[in-house]
Amino acid sequence: MTADLSARLLFINARVYTPDQVYEPGWLLTDGSRIRLIGPGQPPPSLDVTATRIIDASGLHLVPGFIDLHVHGACGCDTMDASPAALHTMAQFYAQHGVTSFLPTTWTASREDTARALDVITELTGRVPTGATILGAHMEGPYLNAGKSGAQAPQHIRRADPIEVRALLDQNHVKLVALAPEFPENVWLIDECVRRGITVSAAHTAATYHQILNAVEHGLRQATHTFNAMTGLSHREPGAVGAVMTSDHLYAELIADNIHVHPAAMKVLVKVKGPDRVILVTDAIRGAGMSDGDYKVDDRTITVRDGAARLPDGTLAGSVLTMDRALRNIMAATGLSLCEAWPMTSWNAAKSIGVAQTKGSLEPGKDADLVLLNFSFNLVMTVVEGEVVHEISADQPVLAAI
């Protein structure tokens, strides 16, 4: 009888990154969908490895699977397509770049289009075959500031209406809401989200420093693509950026593609906030994973060229970034080691949306969401809840099951 190799994985000779330390070398054993054991050195001889695939990582880096909280699309697909096939395609592409779970993110749109997209996310929330897990939905808008619309459709931007909001949130799968907190109607929405356990992020906002701090008092806990589409830092008016940098309550999303934010500004943000309060996101659109060209968002066209996605007027419109590249970029910009940088790809996101009890770090009992990286921090393997969903050849041998 052939052993079932999907049930258990044993990584040996890896650099294993835990919340407290790095085991060099270390080992990690999965059992079903969970991490069973982790330890330094070699596994104990008494460890039962029957029906276990042994993976000799030979010094490679084993880190938690990446969590992307802000991502719209990939491979010609978009969350707003409201299509199960589109979400499947996106989930599989993200897994090829180390993402083990994500929040499909809506664009500002009509109530009907937003509801359709949320319906499909609700239907698919959970494990996606051979792809990343869908944790729920991220609503970016429509409750934004039209003066900071960026690539969001200004004709659909509006203030939060309780009847509309409750209808959209009652499905109980929205994990993150991005809004402009300077409007009283939207402050009401912060209160409503806090009551429901939904994380709220400041986005596409002209809020002042004091308006952001007022929103923090109501429960604001995150900033959407920090620096972008928000009031900047000035020495007399610190703006939204100043509030994000100085408030210990706020996580700061960052699109680390070297286009949305200069590497020096990325270094400043991480130095001020600390790597435990920055969340790397991609904000990727349907052009991610595709060649340069034109791609649709609602009735407009986004042109992807030389790694940047822009509307015809030059406005940045999301990105074609992947999470593995974001990690390499932030390490290059800041000089941080992988030991210091990895929480920005996973653990901070998990804590922000309240899933850290099961995801975001390598600890016994947590979901076996793993990424294996080589010496250049390029992806070798992605494991989602104990299943190898993506694997490439590497110089290091991968041993057969025993």
N, C-alpha and C positions, 0 to 999 in steps of 0.2 A: 504494500500500500504506500502511495506517495504521501509524504508529510505535507500538511497545510502550512505553507511558508508565509502566509499572510497574517498569521496570528501573533508571531513574536519576531522581534528584530533585536540583535545584540550588536551594538557598536563597540569596537575595541580600539585601543591605541589612538583615541581621538583627543583633541583639546575640547573639553566639555565645559560649557559656560553656564554656571548656575548663578542664582542671585547673590550668593555669598563669596564664591571663589571660582577659579578656573582649575580644573583637574588636568594636569599635563604630565603623563597621559591620564585618561580616564575612560570609563566605560558606562554605557547606558543600555538598559534592557526594557523593551516594551512588551506589553502583554495585551492583546486585543487593541483597543483604542487608547489605552492609557500607558503612561510611563510607570513601570513597576519598580525599578531599582536604578540607582546611580551610585558610582563610587570612583575613588582614585585608583591609579595603578591598573592592575589586571583583575578581571572577575575572579571571585573565589573558586577554587577547583570544585567545590561542592555544588556550584550553580548548575541546575538542570537546563541543558541546552537542546533537549529533544525537540524536534520540529521547530527549530529556530534558525533563521537566516543570520549568519555571522558576517558582519561588515567590518573589514579591517580598514579603519580610517587613516592609519599610518600618519598621525600628526595633523590631520585635517581638522577644521573648526566645526564643532557641532553646537549650533545655537538654536534658540526657539524659532519656530516658523514665523515669518513676517505677518503682521496684521495691517491691512490697508483700510483705514477708516474713511477715506475720501477718494473715490475712484468711480468714474462715470462709464467707461467703456474700454473696448479693445477689439482688434481684429475685425473692424467694420461693424461692431455691435455696440449698443448703448442701452443703459438702464431704461431710458425713456421709450425704447422700442416696445416695452411691455410684453416681452416674449420670453418664454422659458428657454428656447433654443439660444437666444442671445445671452442670457445669464449663464447657461452651460458653457458657451464658447468663452466668455469672459473668465469664468472660474478656472477653466483649464489653462488659459493663457497665463493668468496670474500665478498659478502653481508652477509653471515653467520658469518663473522668476522668483521663487521662494516664498510666495504668499500662501499661507495655509488657511487664512480666514479674512473676510472683508465685508464691508458694508456697501452694497450697490447704492450709488448716490444719484438722486434726482436733480434735474435742472429746474429752474423756475419755469412754470408752465400753468396752464389752466387747471382748475380743480379736477376736471374730468380726466385729463391726461395724467395728472399726478396720482389720482386714485387708481387708474389702470396700472401704472407702474408699481405702486405699492401692493396692489392685489397679487401681482406676479411674484414680487419679492416675498410676500407672505406665503405664497404657495410653495416656494422653493427654499425657504429658510431651513438651514441644516446642511448636511453633507451633500456635496455634488460629486457624482461619480467621476473619478480621475481628475478632480479639480479641488479648488479651495472651498472651504465651508462658508456659507452665507450666514452671517450672524444676525442679520436684520437689515433695516434700511437707514440710510442717512438722507434726510431732507435738507438739501441746500436751497433755501428759499421755499416759497416765493416771498417770504416776509423780510425783504431786504430794503436797502435804500437805493432808489433809482439813480441817485447821483454818484453812486459807487457800483454801478451794475456790472462793470467789466464785460464778460461774455454772457451774463445772464440776460434773458429777454426782458427789456424794460417795460414792455406793454403788459406783462403779466405780474410785475412786482406790485405787491399790495400789503396792507397792514393785516395783522392777524385778526380774523373774524372767528369768534367762539364757535359758531355753528359749523363752519367749514373745518376748523382745526379739530374739533372733537370727532367729526366724521372721519378725518384722515388718521387720527391717532388711535381710534378705538379698536383697530386691528391688533394693537399691542405688539407690533413687530418693528416699530420705529425706535432706533437706539440713539440717534443723534439728530438734533435739529439745529440748523445754522440760520441765524437771523440778525437783523440790525437792531441792537438793543436801545437805540435812542428814542424810539417811539413808545408812548404809553401802552398802545395796544399790544406791542411786542413784549413789553415788560410783563403784561398779563400772561403772555404765552410762556415766558420763562417760569413763572409761578406754576402754571399748569403742567409743564414738562417735569419740573421738580416733583410735583405731586405724583406723577406717573412713573418716576424713576428714569426719565429720559435725560441724557446729557445735552446741554445747550452750549452752542458755540457762537461767538460774535463774528459776523461775516458781512462782507459788502456793506460796510458801515462808515458813516461820517461822524460817529460818536466822538465826543471829547473824552479826555482823560477821566473827568469826573463822571461822565455818563457810563463809561465802562465800569468804573468802580461801583457805581450805584447798581448796575446790573449784577455785579459780583455779589453784592449784598442779597440779591434776589435768588442767586443760585447759578449764575453764569460760571462755567468752568473750563471753557476752551476758547481758542481763537483760531479761526479758519484761515488757512494759508497766510500765516503771519507775514506782514509787510504789504501783502497784495490786497488791493481793494479795501483799504482802511486808512484812516488819518495817520500821518507819519509822525515821527518824533522830532520835536523842535525844542529848543532850550527854554522857551517861554510857554509853549503849549505842548505838553508831552504827547497828547493825542492817544489814539487807541494803541499804537505801538508802545508808547511809554507805559501805558497801563498794563499791557501784556507782560512787558519786561519786569515790572516792579511788583506785580501781584503774585503772591505765592500760591493763590488759589487756582491760577489759570495754567492749563497746558497750552503749548503753542504748536500748532501744526506748522510744518515747513515743507515746501516743495523744493527739494534739493537737486534741481536739474541744472544749476548754474546759469539759468535763464531768468526765471522768476525772481531770484534773489542772488546777488553777487556773493561769491564765496566769502569775502571779508565780512559781509553783513551776516551770513550764516554763522561765522565764527563768533561774532559779537553776541548773537542771540544765544548760542549754546553756552558761551562763557558767562553770560548774565543769568540765564535761566537755570543752567546746569543740564547735563544730559538726561537727568531724571524727569525733566518737565517739558521736553521737546518731543513731538511725535512726527516722524517722517511719514508723509503721504505722497501719492503720485498725482492726484487730480487728473488721471489719464482719461483721454477721450477715445472715441471709436477709431481714431487713426493710430493708436498705439499698436505696435507690432506689425504695422503696415508700411508700405513705401511712401515716399513723399507724394503729396497729391491733395485733392480737395475732398472734404468729408462734410456731411450734413449734420447740423444740429438745429432742430425745429425747422424753420423755413430759411435758415441762413447757411452759409458755407464757411467752414474752417479750412484754411490751407496749412498743410504741414510741410515745412521746408527747413532743412538743416537743423532738425531737432526741436524746432519751435512750432507751436500751433497758434495761428492768428486769424482773426476776422479780417475782412477786406480793409478795414481802417487801421490795421496794425495792432489792435488790442489783443493781448494774449488771451487764449481761449482754452484753458486747461493745458495738458502736456501730453507727451508721448513717453514719459518717464516710466521706468520699472523700479520696483523696490530694491532689487539687488544693486542697481546702479546708484540709487539714492544713498544706500549705505556706503558705497565706495566714495561717492562725492563728498559726503559729510565728513568722512574720515580724512580725506585729502584736504578739505577746507579747514578743519579744526586741529588736525594733528593728533586726534584721539586714537587710542588703540581700540581694537575690537571689543576688548573687555569693558571699555568705557562707553562705547558707541551702541552696542547691541540693544540696550533697553529702548532706544529711540525707534527701533523697527518693530517692537512687539510688546514688551511689558508695559510701557507707558500707555499705549493704546488700550491694552486690556484693562488697565486700572481706570482709564478715563471713562469707558463705557460700562464698567461694572462686571467684566467677565474674568477678572484676574484669579478667581478661585479655581478656574479650569484651564485658562489659557495664558500665554504670554511669557512663561518661564519654564525652565527645565527643573521639575520637582516631582518626586514620586507621587502618584495619584492624579496628576494633571493629564490632560489630553496629550497624546503623543504627536504633537505638531513640531516637526523638526526640520532644520535645514543644515545640510552639510556643505561647507565652503572650502575651496582650495586655498593655497598660499597667497593667491592674488585676490582673494575674496570673491571669486567667481563661483557660480552655483555648480554643485556636483549632484545633489540629491534633494528632493522635497518629499517629506513624509507628512501625510494628513491623517490624524487620528489613527496612527499605526499602520497606514497603508502607503507604500511607496507609489507616488503618483507621477513622479518625474525623476529621471536618472540619466546622466550622461557619462560617457567614458572618462576616466581619469587616469593619471599616471599610477596612482595607488591601486593595488589589487582589491577587488571586491570578491570575497570568498563565497563559495557555494554553501548551501545549507548542509548541516551534518545531521 
